[in-house]
Amino acid sequence: MKLKYVLLILIIVPTIALSFFQLYNFNKIQSWENIIEKHLRKYPGMESQDIYHLVCEGVYGFNYVECSRNDIYKNLKKKYKDIYPDNSYEMLEQISPDNKYIRVNLRKYKFCNGDLYLLCEMMYQSQKKVNKSKIESSLLEINKTIKKGNLNFSRTKWLEYYHILETNNFPYPDYSEYFQEFFNPAYVVVDKEIWDKQTHGIYN
C-alpha cells in the first residue's frame, strides 16, 4: 500500500512542477528575439510578412480598428462554425515580450466547450488605442537582431520587406500565403490580463 502512494507521488510531483515551470516560462518578460525564435521553430518557413504580422498582433492586439460587440460576435461565430475541435493544440500562445496580448487557439477552445459570448467579450474589452511609434520601435529592435545574425532568418529578405513597410507607413498585414496554407491558423488575440480575469485559469 505504501509503495502505491510513493509511486503516485513520484508521478504527481514532477507533473505539477512541470506545469509551474511552463506557467512561469509563459508569464516572464522576454525579448522580441526570444519570441520570434520560438515562432520560427514552431512554424518553419515563416516569411518576413509573418514576422511582421506577429509583431503587429503583439503590439496592437487582434485589431487596431475599433469594432462593436455585435460585429466581433458575428465575425467570430462565422469563423467558429468551421473550426474542428482538437485537443492536441496548446490553448494559449505568447506573442509579445511584455505578454500584453496572447493568441487563443480556437480548436482547443472549442474542444474545451469554451463560451463564445465570453470570448467575444474578451476580444471587445481587449481593444486599445496604441501609439504607432511602439510598432516602429519594436521593428527597430528586430532589425538590429536580424542584422547581427542572432535569428535564423534571411537578413536580405527582412531588410527588403522592412523597406516596403516604411514606404507604405507600416500597414496592418495578413499572413503570407505560405503560412495560411501550411499552418491553417485558427486563433484570436486577446489581452492576457483580461483573459486571466475572465477565465480564472479554467482553460490554462
C-alpha positions in Angstrom: 0.0 0.0 0.0 2.8 2.4 0.9 4.6 1.6 -2.4 1.4 2.6 -4.3 1.4 6.0 -2.6 5.1 6.5 -3.3 4.6 5.8 -7.0 1.7 8.1 -7.1 3.8 10.9 -5.5 6.6 10.3 -8.0 4.1 10.7 -10.8 2.2 13.7 -9.5 5.0 15.9 -8.2 7.0 16.1 -11.5 3.8 16.8 -13.3 2.9 19.7 -11.0 6.5 21.0 -11.1 6.4 21.0 -15.0 3.1 22.8 -15.0 4.5 25.6 -12.7 7.7 25.8 -14.8 5.6 26.2 -18.1 3.4 28.8 -16.5 6.5 30.7 -15.2 8.1 30.5 -18.6 4.9 31.7 -20.3 4.5 34.7 -18.0 8.0 36.0 -17.8 9.1 39.1 -19.7 11.1 38.2 -22.9 12.7 40.0 -25.8 11.4 40.0 -29.4 14.4 37.8 -30.3 13.1 35.1 -27.9 9.5 35.4 -29.2 10.4 35.3 -32.9 12.9 32.5 -32.3 10.2 30.3 -30.7 7.8 31.0 -33.6 10.4 30.3 -36.3 10.9 26.9 -34.6 7.2 26.2 -34.3 6.3 27.5 -37.8 9.3 26.6 -40.0 9.3 28.6 -43.3 7.8 31.7 -41.8 8.2 34.7 -44.1 9.0 38.3 -43.4 5.3 39.1 -43.6 4.5 36.6 -40.9 7.1 38.0 -38.6 5.6 41.5 -39.1 2.1 40.0 -38.6 3.3 38.5 -35.3 4.7 41.8 -34.1 1.5 43.7 -35.1 -0.6 41.3 -33.1 1.8 41.6 -30.1 1.6 45.4 -30.2 -1.9 46.2 -31.4 -3.8 43.1 -30.3 -6.4 41.5 -32.5 -7.2 44.7 -34.4 -6.3 48.3 -34.1 -9.6 49.5 -35.7 -12.3 49.6 -33.0 -15.2 47.2 -33.6 -18.6 46.8 -32.0 -19.5 43.8 -29.9 -22.1 42.8 -32.5 -19.5 42.9 -35.3 -17.0 40.9 -33.3 -19.5 38.3 -32.4 -20.9 37.9 -36.0 -17.3 37.5 -37.4 -16.3 35.2 -34.6 -19.4 33.0 -35.0 -18.9 32.7 -38.7 -15.3 31.7 -38.2 -16.1 29.4 -35.3 -18.6 27.2 -37.0 -16.0 25.9 -39.4 -13.5 25.1 -36.6 -12.9 21.4 -35.8 -12.3 20.9 -32.1 -8.8 19.5 -31.4 -7.2 18.8 -28.0 -3.7 18.5 -29.4 -3.1 22.2 -29.6 -2.0 24.5 -26.8 -4.7 26.9 -25.6 -2.5 30.0 -25.4 0.5 31.2 -27.3 2.8 34.1 -26.3 3.2 36.7 -29.0 4.8 39.7 -27.3 7.8 40.3 -24.9 5.7 42.0 -22.3 2.9 39.3 -22.5 0.3 42.0 -23.1 -1.5 40.0 -25.7 -1.9 36.3 -26.3 -3.3 34.1 -29.0 -6.2 31.8 -28.0 -6.4 28.7 -30.1 -10.0 28.2 -31.4 -9.6 24.5 -32.0 -8.6 23.9 -28.4 -11.2 26.4 -27.1 -13.9 24.6 -28.9 -12.7 21.2 -27.7 -13.0 22.6 -24.1 -16.5 23.8 -24.8 -15.4 27.4 -24.4 -18.1 30.1 -24.2 -18.3 32.0 -27.5 -20.0 35.0 -25.9 -17.3 35.2 -23.3 -14.6 35.1 -25.9 -16.3 37.8 -27.8 -16.5 40.0 -24.7 -12.8 39.4 -24.0 -11.9 40.5 -27.6 -14.1 43.6 -27.3 -12.5 44.6 -24.0 -9.0 43.9 -25.4 -9.3 46.7 -28.0 -6.9 49.5 -27.1 -5.6 52.6 -28.9 -1.9 52.1 -29.5 0.7 54.7 -30.4 2.2 53.7 -33.8 5.7 54.6 -32.5 5.6 51.3 -30.5 5.4 49.2 -33.6 8.3 51.1 -35.1 10.5 50.8 -32.0 9.7 47.0 -31.9 10.7 46.7 -35.6 13.9 48.6 -35.0 14.8 46.1 -32.2 14.1 43.2 -34.6 16.2 44.9 -37.3 19.2 45.0 -35.0 18.7 41.4 -34.0 18.4 40.1 -37.6 21.4 42.3 -38.8 23.5 40.7 -36.1 22.6 37.3 -37.3 21.0 36.3 -33.9 18.0 34.8 -35.7 17.9 32.0 -38.2 16.3 34.2 -40.9 17.4 35.9 -44.1 18.8 39.3 -43.4 18.4 40.4 -47.1 14.7 39.3 -47.2 13.8 41.0 -44.0 15.5 44.3 -44.9 13.8 44.3 -48.3 10.5 43.8 -46.7 11.1 46.4 -44.0 11.8 49.0 -46.7 8.4 48.2 -48.2 6.8 48.7 -44.8 8.5 52.0 -44.3 7.4 53.2 -47.8 3.8 52.2 -47.0 3.7 53.7 -43.5 3.6 50.3 -41.7 0.1 48.9 -42.8 -1.6 46.1 -40.8 -0.7 42.8 -42.6 -2.3 39.4 -43.2 -0.5 36.1 -43.1 1.6 35.1 -46.1 0.0 32.6 -48.5 2.6 30.0 -47.3 1.6 30.4 -43.6 -2.1 30.2 -44.4 -1.7 27.1 -46.5 0.7 25.1 -44.3 -0.4 26.1 -40.8 -4.1 27.0 -41.3 -4.1 29.4 -38.3 -7.3 29.4 -36.2 -7.0 31.7 -33.2 -8.0 35.1 -31.8 -5.9 37.6 -29.9 -6.9 38.9 -26.5 -5.4 40.9 -23.7 -3.8 38.4 -21.3 -4.9 40.3 -18.2 -8.5 40.2 -19.3 -8.2 36.5 -20.2 -6.8 35.6 -16.8 -9.5 37.7 -15.1 -12.4 36.3 -17.1 -11.4 32.6 -17.2 -9.9 32.3 -13.7 -7.3 29.8 -15.1 -10.0 27.3 -16.2 -8.6 26.8 -19.7 -4.9 27.2 -18.8 
